[in-house]
Amino acid sequence: MQKRAKYLFFILVFFFVLLLCVGPLLIQKGANDAQLSNSLQPPGKEFFFGSDFYGRDILIRSIVAGRTSIMATAMVILISGIFGIVFGMFSGYQGGKWDQLLMGICDIFLAFPQMIVAIGIAGILGGGLKNAMIALGLSNWTLYARLARSATLKEKEKNYVTALRFSGLSHGEIIFFHILGNIKDILLVTMTLNFASILMGLSGLSFLGIGAKATQPEWGAMISEGRLYITNAPWVSFFPALFVVFTVFIFNILGRMLQGGRR
């Protein structure tokens, strides 16, 4: 019964992500098609999730915004994850002064809360989704660096690593073809769990006005825009916020399930 529930959950996640990624390609109506005569229409037959001030369909905008958020979050995790893992594995494998130097750099970034660092970097770079992604990537890589270093320190003391060294393999081959293969599970679980926080971070930066621009459908920007009409048209903010909550929820559950599967 428990296995069946897991399979059903994985299917739900797959179709939800598929809807967000492929759905916008199947929708004929544009996310920015405005018609002021339909301004702030409540949820109904014509507008299933209602419309915003400019008469744009919130359901369509939420789906298109989902593709933007999912793709941007995945890109941030992929790039910051690769950089952090390589950084951390090299530091842990080399040890000594190299380890102290590289972890010292890591500690500088960790001295401040991640979101504060991201807001500061995004503020310096200026608004826009690309700059928000850079800001979150620069504030997120330390998570993977610390984890990869810790796992590498444990692995390099094992007998198989010593045997590989004596067999004549280079340090790079040992690190990336053998140690990485043994620590990849914990790294993938961490990436899945980290997905929710990065998604929240991107939405938060857009909500503050230093992420996606108002013309670009993105959940955080849509929530921020809806604040102006929260009393007479709460659906403008409510449905994009619901998408954020649901996405964060399913990726947190997915991460916990993968984490439980390792034990």
KELO-800262 format. One record per residue (C-alpha): residue number from 1; x, y, z. Coordinates in nm, 3 decimals, decimal comma, always signed. Each point is the difference from the previous one (the first is absolute). Layout:
REC   num         X         Y         Z
REC   NUM         X         Y         Z
...
This chain:
REC   num         X         Y         Z
REC     1    +0,000    +0,000    +0,000
REC     2    +0,284    +0,235    +0,090
REC     3    +0,183    -0,077    -0,327
REC     4    -0,318    +0,065    -0,195
REC     5    -0,040    +0,337    +0,172
REC     6    +0,359    +0,089    -0,092
REC     7    -0,055    -0,091    -0,364
REC     8    -0,320    +0,205    -0,010
REC     9    +0,183    +0,294    +0,151
REC    10    +0,283    -0,025    -0,255
REC    11    -0,261    -0,009    -0,279
REC    12    -0,168    +0,310    +0,150
REC    13    +0,332    +0,187    +0,011
REC    14    +0,082    -0,105    -0,356
REC    15    -0,332    +0,122    -0,145
REC    16    +0,006    +0,321    +0,204
REC    17    +0,349    +0,090    -0,124
REC    18    -0,103    -0,110    -0,352
REC    19    -0,302    +0,233    +0,017
REC    20    +0,217    +0,294    +0,102
REC    21    +0,272    -0,070    -0,258
REC    22    -0,206    -0,112    -0,301
REC    23    -0,335    +0,166    +0,078
REC    24    +0,103    +0,348    -0,120
REC    25    +0,086    -0,147    -0,343
REC    26    -0,356    -0,132    -0,037
REC    27    -0,181    +0,315    +0,111
REC    28    -0,117    +0,212    -0,291
REC    29    -0,078    +0,311    +0,205
REC    30    +0,306    +0,206    +0,102
REC    31    +0,091    +0,058    +0,363
REC    32    +0,024    +0,375    -0,063
REC    33    -0,316    +0,037    -0,209
REC    34    -0,168    +0,294    +0,173
REC    35    -0,359    +0,119    -0,027
REC    36    -0,097    +0,273    +0,246
REC    37    -0,369    -0,077    -0,043
REC    38    +0,069    -0,327    +0,185
REC    39    +0,190    +0,168    +0,283
REC    40    -0,011    -0,181    +0,337
REC    41    -0,260    -0,256    -0,103
REC    42    -0,068    -0,254    +0,278
REC    43    +0,058    -0,373    -0,058
REC    44    -0,265    -0,138    -0,231
REC    45    -0,063    -0,174    -0,331
REC    46    +0,185    +0,252    -0,216
REC    47    +0,291    +0,045    +0,241
REC    48    +0,038    -0,313    +0,209
REC    49    +0,240    +0,172    +0,248
REC    50    -0,129    +0,349    -0,071
REC    51    +0,183    +0,285    -0,173
REC    52    +0,241    +0,271    +0,112
REC    53    -0,027    +0,378    -0,033
REC    54    +0,093    -0,012    -0,369
REC    55    -0,252    -0,274    -0,076
REC    56    +0,264    -0,271    -0,040
REC    57    -0,097    -0,360    +0,080
REC    58    +0,158    -0,096    +0,334
REC    59    -0,015    -0,375    -0,069
REC    60    +0,195    +0,040    -0,324
REC    61    +0,247    +0,240    +0,161
REC    62    +0,048    -0,238    +0,296
REC    63    +0,079    -0,294    -0,228
REC    64    +0,242    +0,206    -0,212
REC    65    +0,153    +0,141    +0,320
REC    66    +0,042    -0,356    +0,125
REC    67    +0,220    -0,089    -0,297
REC    68    +0,208    +0,312    +0,065
REC    69    +0,037    -0,080    +0,371
REC    70    +0,072    -0,372    -0,046
REC    71    +0,256    +0,053    -0,277
REC    72    +0,172    +0,287    +0,183
REC    73    +0,014    -0,196    +0,328
REC    74    +0,138    -0,310    -0,173
REC    75    +0,268    +0,211    -0,172
REC    76    +0,107    +0,162    +0,329
REC    77    +0,026    -0,338    +0,175
REC    78    +0,184    -0,162    -0,292
REC    79    +0,263    +0,273    -0,036
REC    80    +0,052    +0,075    +0,371
REC    81    -0,009    -0,374    +0,074
REC    82    +0,266    -0,091    -0,256
REC    83    +0,226    +0,285    +0,111
REC    84    -0,050    -0,071    +0,372
REC    85    +0,053    -0,375    -0,037
REC    86    +0,323    +0,039    -0,200
REC    87    +0,121    +0,267    +0,243
REC    88    -0,083    -0,210    +0,308
REC    89    +0,136    -0,329    -0,135
REC    90    +0,329    +0,161    -0,100
REC    91    +0,029    +0,165    +0,342
REC    92    -0,077    -0,321    +0,188
REC    93    +0,227    -0,218    -0,212
REC    94    +0,300    +0,233    +0,008
REC    95    -0,025    +0,090    +0,369
REC    96    +0,268    +0,208    +0,172
REC    97    +0,048    +0,363    -0,099
REC    98    -0,219    -0,033    -0,308
REC    99    -0,287    -0,118    +0,216
REC   100    +0,048    +0,286    +0,248
REC   101    +0,013    +0,259    -0,280
REC   102    -0,305    -0,129    -0,187
REC   103    -0,211    -0,047    +0,312
REC   104    +0,104    +0,348    +0,111
REC   105    -0,158    +0,133    -0,321
REC   106    -0,307    -0,209    +0,076
REC   107    -0,021    +0,143    +0,354
REC   108    -0,003    +0,357    -0,136
REC   109    -0,320    -0,078    -0,192
REC   110    -0,148    -0,188    +0,297
REC   111    +0,062    +0,294    +0,234
REC   112    -0,323    +0,159    -0,125
REC   113    -0,350    -0,149    -0,046
REC   114    -0,048    -0,140    -0,350
REC   115    -0,298    +0,222    -0,085
REC   116    +0,179    +0,315    +0,119
REC   117    +0,296    -0,087    -0,225
REC   118    -0,236    -0,065    -0,293
REC   119    -0,187    +0,329    +0,053
REC   120    +0,329    +0,189    +0,022
REC   121    +0,142    -0,156    -0,318
REC   122    -0,328    +0,044    -0,190
REC   123    -0,015    +0,363    +0,113
REC   124    +0,351    +0,063    -0,131
REC   125    -0,058    -0,179    -0,331
REC   126    -0,343    +0,156    -0,051
REC   127    -0,344    -0,148    -0,064
REC   128    -0,082    -0,284    -0,236
REC   129    -0,043    -0,375    +0,028
REC   130    +0,352    -0,074    -0,129
REC   131    +0,159    +0,217    +0,269
REC   132    -0,223    -0,157    +0,265
REC   133    +0,121    -0,344    -0,111
REC   134    +0,363    +0,114    +0,019
REC   135    -0,061    +0,143    +0,349
REC   136    -0,156    -0,323    +0,129
REC   137    +0,268    -0,212    -0,165
REC   138    +0,279    +0,200    +0,167
REC   139    -0,170    -0,034    +0,337
REC   140    -0,089    -0,370    -0,039
REC   141    +0,318    -0,179    -0,117
REC   142    +0,141    -0,017    +0,355
REC   143    -0,266    -0,256    +0,099
REC   144    +0,133    -0,249    -0,256
REC   145    +0,363    +0,090    +0,065
REC   146    -0,030    -0,078    +0,372
REC   147    -0,192    -0,321    -0,059
REC   148    +0,234    -0,125    -0,276
REC   149    +0,307    +0,080    +0,210
REC   150    -0,137    -0,187    +0,303
REC   151    -0,094    -0,306    -0,207
REC   152    +0,336    +0,002    -0,184
REC   153    +0,195    +0,017    +0,326
REC   154    -0,170    -0,322    +0,111
REC   155    +0,038    -0,176    -0,334
REC   156    +0,369    +0,076    -0,057
REC   157    +0,094    -0,186    +0,319
REC   158    -0,153    -0,325    -0,125
REC   159    +0,212    -0,288    -0,127
REC   160    -0,126    +0,010    -0,357
REC   161    +0,133    +0,356    -0,044
REC   162    +0,344    -0,109    +0,121
REC   163    -0,010    -0,292    -0,243
REC   164    -0,096    +0,233    -0,285
REC   165    +0,294    +0,227    +0,078
REC   166    +0,242    -0,293    -0,011
REC   167    -0,153    -0,117    -0,328
REC   168    +0,125    +0,320    -0,164
REC   169    -0,327    +0,189    -0,051
REC   170    +0,019    +0,380    +0,001
REC   171    -0,161    +0,205    +0,274
REC   172    -0,264    +0,125    -0,244
REC   173    -0,098    -0,354    -0,100
REC   174    -0,026    -0,107    +0,364
REC   175    -0,211    +0,303    +0,093
REC   176    -0,243    +0,008    -0,291
REC   177    -0,025    -0,365    -0,105
REC   178    +0,008    -0,170    +0,339
REC   179    -0,057    +0,227    +0,302
REC   180    -0,275    +0,199    -0,174
REC   181    -0,179    -0,323    -0,089
REC   182    -0,012    -0,097    +0,368
REC   183    -0,129    +0,335    +0,129
REC   184    -0,240    +0,088    -0,284
REC   185    -0,311    -0,124    +0,185
REC   186    +0,029    +0,245    +0,287
REC   187    +0,078    +0,281    -0,244
REC   188    -0,310    -0,075    -0,212
REC   189    -0,221    -0,011    +0,310
REC   190    +0,139    +0,335    +0,111
REC   191    -0,064    +0,149    -0,343
REC   192    -0,361    -0,116    +0,012
REC   193    -0,054    +0,144    +0,348
REC   194    +0,178    +0,321    -0,104
REC   195    -0,237    +0,043    -0,295
REC   196    -0,276    +0,131    +0,226
REC   197    +0,217    +0,262    +0,171
REC   198    +0,144    +0,128    -0,330
REC   199    -0,350    +0,024    -0,147
REC   200    -0,108    +0,199    +0,306
REC   201    +0,310    +0,216    -0,034
REC   202    -0,072    +0,083    -0,365
REC   203    -0,361    +0,078    +0,081
REC   204    +0,111    +0,212    +0,294
REC   205    +0,240    +0,207    -0,209
REC   206    -0,268    +0,054    -0,264
REC   207    -0,249    +0,094    +0,272
REC   208    +0,246    +0,265    +0,122
REC   209    +0,037    +0,138    -0,353
REC   210    +0,359    -0,117    -0,060
REC   211    -0,084    -0,320    -0,183
REC   212    -0,217    -0,058    -0,306
REC   213    -0,139    +0,313    -0,164
REC   214    -0,371    +0,077    +0,021
REC   215    -0,057    -0,086    -0,368
REC   216    +0,153    -0,348    +0,046
REC   217    -0,241    -0,252    +0,155
REC   218    +0,159    -0,125    +0,323
REC   219    -0,174    -0,108    +0,319
REC   220    +0,174    +0,244    +0,236
REC   221    -0,058    +0,296    -0,232
REC   222    -0,368    -0,097    -0,040
REC   223    -0,046    -0,020    +0,377
REC   224    +0,164    +0,340    +0,041
REC   225    -0,220    +0,153    -0,270
REC   226    -0,311    -0,139    +0,167
REC   227    +0,073    +0,178    +0,329
REC   228    -0,162    +0,314    -0,140
REC   229    -0,332    -0,181    -0,037
REC   230    +0,015    -0,234    +0,299
REC   231    -0,323    +0,134    +0,155
REC   232    -0,227    +0,003    -0,306
REC   233    +0,173    -0,262    -0,222
REC   234    +0,194    -0,244    +0,223
REC   235    +0,015    -0,263    -0,278
REC   236    +0,266    +0,203    -0,182
REC   237    +0,253    -0,092    +0,272
REC   238    -0,164    -0,311    +0,140
REC   239    +0,034    -0,236    -0,298
REC   240    +0,368    +0,073    -0,080
REC   241    +0,073    -0,039    +0,373
REC   242    -0,187    -0,333    -0,005
REC   243    +0,223    -0,121    -0,285
REC   244    +0,309    +0,096    +0,201
REC   245    -0,123    -0,177    +0,315
REC   246    -0,098    -0,316    -0,191
REC   247    +0,330    -0,015    -0,191
REC   248    +0,204    +0,051    +0,317
REC   249    -0,208    -0,267    +0,174
REC   250    +0,042    -0,269    -0,267
REC   251    +0,375    +0,056    -0,035
REC   252    +0,046    -0,011    +0,378
REC   253    -0,195    -0,326    +0,015
REC   254    +0,196    -0,136    -0,298
REC   255    +0,328    +0,084    +0,172
REC   256    -0,111    -0,166    +0,324
REC   257    -0,103    -0,313    -0,189
REC   258    +0,336    -0,019    -0,176
REC   259    +0,173    +0,060    +0,333
REC   260    -0,201    -0,280    +0,160
REC   261    +0,084    -0,232    -0,290
REC   262    +0,373    +0,033    +0,077
REC   263    -0,038    -0,134    +0,355
